[in-house]
Amino acid sequence: MTTETNPGNQTTTGADAVDEAIARGIDFDGSPIPPAKLELYRKVMGLEGNRQRSGVSNTMRSRIVRIGAKHIPQAELDQLLKDADFAPLKEKEIAFYYGGK
């Protein structure tokens, strides 16, 4: 597997790349992330961190749909969900993620 990097040798691919950049306070192009943006992000993520979760399977499915819709055609993602014993795509998910395509 190849890894893309910016000139500062910061990884720009993978699930943790954005989190690592935020932790450093440095964008992928090497520029600093403005303090106001970091502060707001951290405030909202702190609120999210305190939210009660509905279950691991529900969260897994939500992430699969949110990210999978960027990479996998609707019919294929729907079938993959069913094959893995997750609920199929909901009409509102189809409208949101695939409606404009």
N, C-alpha and C positions, 0 to 999 in steps of 0.2 A: 504494500500500500504506500503510495507516495504522499508526501505532506507538503502543502504550499506554505511558504514563509514570506514575510515581508523583509525589507532590507535590514531591519534590526534583528533578524533571525527569530521573530515571533511567529509561532504557528498560527495560521489563519484558517485551518480546517479542523473538523472534529467537533464533537459536542461541547467540549470545554473551552474552546478557543476564545469565545466572547467573554466568558466568565473570567478567564485568566487575564484578558486585556483590561477588563473593568477593574480587577483587583490591582493591576499595575497602574491604572489611571492613564493608560496610553493606548490610543487607537491603532489600528493595523498599519496606518500610514506613518506612524511614529509621532504623530501630534498628540499633545496632552488632551485628555477629555476634560472639558470645563468643569470646575468644582460644582457649579449649580446643577449640572446634569448628573454628576455622580451622587450628589446629596439627594436629589429627587429619586433617583434609581434606588439608592440604598433605603430610603424611607419606604417606598412602595414594596420593595422586596422584604423589608422587615415586617410590614403588615401581612404580606403573603405568608411569611414564615410562621406567623401566629395563627393562621387559618386552620380550622379543623379539616382533616382530609376525609374523603368518602371511601377510601379503600385503594389498595395498590392496583388491582385490576382495572378499576375505573380510570385511575391516573394513567396507567399504561395505555389503555385504549385511547384516551384523549390525546396523548402524545403521539401515538401511532397515526391517528387521523390528522392531527395538526401538521405534523412533519411529513407524513406519507403523502398527503395531498399535493405537496410541492414536487414530488418525484414520481408518483405512481398514478396512472390513469384511474378514473373513478371506478369503472367496472372491475378492474384488477384489484384495487384496494378493498372494495366491497367483498370480493371473493376471498381475499387473504384474511380479512377479519372473520368471515364466516368459517373458513378452514381452521382458524386458530380458536374457534369457539368464543369469539367476541360477538357482540351485537353488530349487525350490519350498519352501514352508513344510514344516518337519519336524514330525513328530508331537509331539515335546517342546516345540517352539515354539508349536504350536497349543494344547496343553494349558496352557502357562504363560501365554501372552498372551490366549487366547480362552476358556480353560476355565471361567472364572468368569462369563462373560457370558451 
